Amino acid sequence: MWLLTAQVIVYLLGTIKEIFMFLTCMETVTKELVSWMRGHESSVFSISVHASGRYAITSSSDTAQLWDLDTFQRKRKLNILQSVGIQKVFFLPLSNTILSCFKDNSVFAWECDTLFCKYQLPAPPESSSLLYKVFAVTRDGRILAAGGKSNHVHLWCLEAKQLFRIIQMPTKVRAVRHLEFLPDSFDAGSNQVLGVLSQDGIMRFVNIQTCKLLFEIGSLDDGISSSIISPHGRYIAAIMENGSLNIYSVHTLTKEINKPPPPLVKVIEDLPKRKVSSGDLKMKVTSGRVQRPAKSRENKIQTRILKQDLTGNFENKENELSDGLNKKRLQILLKGYGEYPTKYRMFIWRSLLQLPENHTAFSNLLDKGIHVAFLNLEKTYPIKSRKLLRVLQRTLSALAHWSTIFSDTPYLPLLAFPFVKLFQNNQLICFEVVATLIINWCQHWFEYFPNPPINVLSMIENVLAFHDKELLQHFIDHDITSQLYAWPLLETVFSEVLTREEWLKLFDNIFSNHPSFLLMTVVAYNICSRAPLLNCDLKDDFEYFFHHRNNLDISAVIKEVYRLMDTTPTDIHPDSMLDAFVALTKGQYPVFNQYPKFIVDYQTQERERIRKDELDYLRERQTVEDMQAEVDQQRVEDEAWYEKQEQLRKAEETRREMLLQEEEKMIQQRERLAAVKRELKVKEMHLQEAARRRLLQLQQEQREMELRRLDDEIERKIHMRDREIAATAKDLEMRHLELESQKRLYEKNLTRNQEAVAKEMREDADAYRRKADLEEHMFHRLIGMDQTQNQKTQKLIEENLAKAEQACLNTDWHIQALHKQRCHDLHRNECYQEMAKLLRKNRRKEIEILNAMREREAEKREEAEEKDLHLKSEKKASTLSEASRKWFLEKEINDALHAQHACNKVVPRCYTERVASSCLPRNSELNGISAVESSTQSSLNQRKAYWDSMEPDLMARVRNLRQRLATQARNRCQTPHLLAT
């Protein structure tokens, strides 16, 4: 709907992707996506394409964007203030100008290439100021039409840049929703007809030069939502408010096309209220022109006297109709062809009936609304077409408002329906045709109201008796009156027994003749049908015959009517009893009172009384129905309440069973969980035991490796000492120093190892105590969590129980529940006391265990102090022996030095013995060190054995305590309702 050049169409996709509105370009032949065009942040409501097809403008409420359709890229963007807003931005046809209209009524013209502002339209006058909402431009781009929430339409001349005309629409128009010019192939783009769609759903087409309403489409009941006109102006497509799509032909809607050309001869009418004489008909004709009668005989212009027959003049005047038609000529044409041309039939009928087209008077009748007598017309006359039913209802209501008698006439819908169906698009013509028919062709019909017109039926019977006595005698023999063979044809105006074409052909002749022609048609219809009527013997057969279509030639019937009109004697001829044709008056419709007023008034009074009685009866019946409805509603509510109570009881039982099942499942899950926990604890203990054993084995292996290393080191040192003593005596002193440093290193290593071993033992003991405390804390926390969960479960159960008890409102259940609660309280108190006893026993046992552990700890501390004193004494003895050894070695070294100075070359034997003897104290020293190590190792082994002996006892006591607590917790879980507080 945007660009049709090069078989490409760009349309607005009415969905939002992410946060941006976008346009899509599609290939119309292959239906493939060509490009996306994004940039709008709000919905796009207007798309305008340049005449060349290269550029396009898309408009939203906050911005307008100019697109290059060759590259599908945005060329320019128009940003405005948020408070102003864009109304519409579009290209002017056949130009390079962009017209932008804003919500503050400002209109600017821009050059498309340079976007230079060419001009701005001035503000409209304050007397006719309105906010522009819709716009339309002629195809030549010279005139701009603008409208809004007003019945004014402003016409701007874009060349002169000024407002040159303000068109005021009818008062029923309060707002203009759409404007569009009607194209014409012969106006060179300067369109003269403007279509205005107003808020009432009616689109009116007016000539902007003459300001004349040409035609309109749509109605109040079937309004137009939106419309568009074809490029050549031949058709109008309209989307109706009920969702249907109507297509109108402009050629048919234009009245000027259907009108015949004006006559070439005009009849000069005489002045009214004057006596006609031959002297008054003298006129001067000069050069073919009619002039006024001569006042003086001295005039030199040659004149001639026109002498006309007075009788012929008046006959011609009577036969002359509006719009230049002549009734005599129409009758001649009708007798020649049997009917009028279909194309001009409606026009001829309007001329024959001389319809005044009183728009104002008819609108006043319509404004009174639907008459109360025809509110339920669809129940009596179910018509499939809702539009036709509404038109019939309005026409009958207008007739009832015009004259009261028609609200009580039962056959009026049958009389008016064929004309309503024929003129359903023009209700004014339909009303006036029916009214003219009633005034002229239904004369004396209402004199015997509410009975059928006996006088009119008598005329028909007299004529039938004159022309066909046999048929009338047949009717009399079978008790068939004129109310059966004549009145059904009159009250339906032959619409039940004739087809559409036959009915139109008949009424061409009825409207062209005297009102008595209708009565003669009834007689002719019976005479032409005498053969089947003479064969009928039953009354039902006669009724069926006059209410259904029959195989009858309407042309023969019409021919028979003309024969009856000519051959019927004057004394029984209906035209002597019926008045001549009288047209409706212009401006206001005539008063219709040709009926017995007292009967109508009496019927009106009776109807009013009956209506009041009916209203009282309806009111009382409504009261009774309301009371019955309330009783039924109360009964339904009671049944629903009882049913709901039963459902609640069943639901309660179901919930109780579900709770019991859930409790059993929970108990089973807890048992499984406890079993799993026990298995995990056993596995954990086994893993801890295995880890402890691996650790002890690793420590033992490390000690053995250290002892082997020490043994290897001692052996290596002894071997080195022997080598050094055997090698040279010079290194003796150095060897003594090395041995002394080695001794100190050994002592330091032994001390460090002993401290590390003690520290490891302490860390192991502390870790064991922390692990035991953590296990105890986790176990107590588990017990607390179980108690909390049990309390929540019990609380939920008690709440559900309380709600069920309150809903049931049963006192006995309350008493039973209270009794059960007392029993539960007693049982719970007993359980609490038993649990308290168990907890006290557990506390006493825990205290005993702690006391035993404290005593054992005190004993170990004393033993450790004793061993510490022993270790200090050993260290002191070791220090003394070291000092003696040092002193001895220094003494021996000094003696050796003196002996060396005494004998430099020969080493005496006594020296060797003395050196050998000096090595003896070193062996004793090594023996002392070994004794210290053995004592330390024995102390560590004693401590280890002590802890190994105490550990099974402590672990067994802890396991027993855990088992007792777990047993008590399981007992409490089995009776959760006793643990609620």
Number of C-alpha atoms within 10 A of each C-alpha: 11 19 22 13 11 9 11 18 17 24 15 18 13 11 11 12 8 6 9 13 20 21 19 16 22 19 16 14 8 8 11 10 12 13 16 13 16 14 14 20 15 16 18 20 12 17 22 20 23 21 16 11 15 15 20 24 23 23 24 21 21 20 21 25 19 19 20 15 20 9 10 18 14 17 14 13 14 12 12 14 9 10 9 14 17 23 23 24 24 22 24 23 18 13 14 14 22 24 19 20 21 19 16 14 20 17 19 18 22 18 15 17 9 7 12 12 14 12 14 16 17 13 12 15 9 7 6 13 14 20 15 24 20 19 21 19 23 21 19 15 20 18 22 16 24 23 24 22 18 19 19 21 25 21 21 21 16 18 9 11 14 15 19 12 15 16 17 14 20 11 8 10 19 16 20 25 20 22 26 21 24 26 22 17 11 8 11 10 17 17 23 19 23 24 24 23 26 25 19 20 22 20 27 20 24 22 17 19 10 9 17 11 15 16 14 16 19 20 14 10 14 16 21 26 23 16 19 18 19 11 12 10 16 16 18 17 15 22 16 18 15 11 10 11 14 13 13 14 12 16 13 12 15 14 11 11 11 13 11 11 10 10 9 6 7 8 9 8 9 12 8 7 6 8 8 12 9 12 11 11 15 18 18 19 17 12 6 7 8 11 11 9 13 12 7 7 7 7 9 7 10 8 13 11 12 12 11 11 8 12 9 10 12 12 11 14 15 12 16 18 18 14 16 16 16 17 19 17 12 19 18 11 13 17 15 10 10 18 21 21 13 12 9 12 15 16 14 23 17 19 19 23 21 20 21 18 18 17 13 11 16 22 12 12 19 18 10 11 13 19 17 11 15 18 11 11 17 14 9 9 11 11 14 9 8 11 14 17 20 17 21 26 24 21 27 26 24 24 23 22 19 19 15 17 23 19 21 16 14 11 13 18 21 18 20 23 24 22 18 26 14 13 18 20 16 11 17 20 22 23 24 24 22 21 22 19 19 17 21 21 24 20 18 19 21 19 18 14 18 17 9 16 18 18 13 21 20 14 19 23 21 17 21 22 15 12 17 15 14 13 19 22 14 17 21 12 10 13 13 17 14 19 15 17 23 21 20 21 22 21 20 19 21 26 23 19 20 19 14 13 11 17 17 19 21 22 17 23 22 19 20 18 18 18 22 24 23 24 24 27 26 24 27 24 23 20 19 16 18 17 11 12 18 14 10 16 14 11 14 9 12 18 14 10 18 20 17 12 14 14 8 13 13 19 14 12 22 22 15 19 23 17 13 20 19 11 11 16 12 12 9 16 21 24 17 11 15 17 15 14 17 11 19 21 13 13 13 14 16 14 8 13 12 14 17 14 14 9 14 18 13 11 15 17 12 12 15 12 12 13 14 12 12 14 13 12 12 14 12 12 13 14 12 12 14 13 12 12 13 12 12 13 13 12 12 12 13 12 12 12 12 12 12 14 14 12 12 16 15 12 14 16 12 12 15 15 12 12 13 12 12 13 16 13 12 14 16 13 12 16 14 12 12 14 12 12 12 14 12 12 12 12 12 12 13 12 12 12 12 12 12 13 12 12 12 13 12 12 13 12 12 12 14 12 12 13 13 12 12 13 12 12 12 13 12 12 14 12 12 13 17 11 11 16 16 9 11 9 13 10 12 16 12 12 16 16 12 12 15 15 12 13 15 12 12 14 15 12 12 16 14 12 14 16 12 12 14 14 12 12 16 12 12 13 13 12 12 12 12 12 12 14 12 12 13 15 12 12 15 14 12 14 16 13 12 18 18 14 13 21 18 15 16 17 15 12 14 14 12 14 15 14 11 15 15 13 12 14 10 10 11 9 13 15 11 11 15 12 12 12 14 12 13 16 17 13 14 20 14 13 17 14 12 13 15 12 12 15 14 12 12 15 12 12 14 15 12 12 15 12 12 12 14 12 12 13 12 12 12 14 12 12 13 14 12 12 15 12 12 12 15 12 12 16 13 12 13 16 12 12 16 14 12 13 16 13 12 14 18 12 11 14 17 12 12 15 10 10 14 15 9 10 10 8 8 8 11 11 9 9 14 12 10 12 17 11 11 15 13 10 15 16 11 13 16 12 11 16 17 12 13 17 16 12 15 17 14 12 14 16 12 12 17 14 12 12 13 11 11 13 12 11 10 13 13 11 14 15 11 12 15 16 12 12 18 17 11 16 17 16 12 18 21 16 14 19 19 23 20 18 10
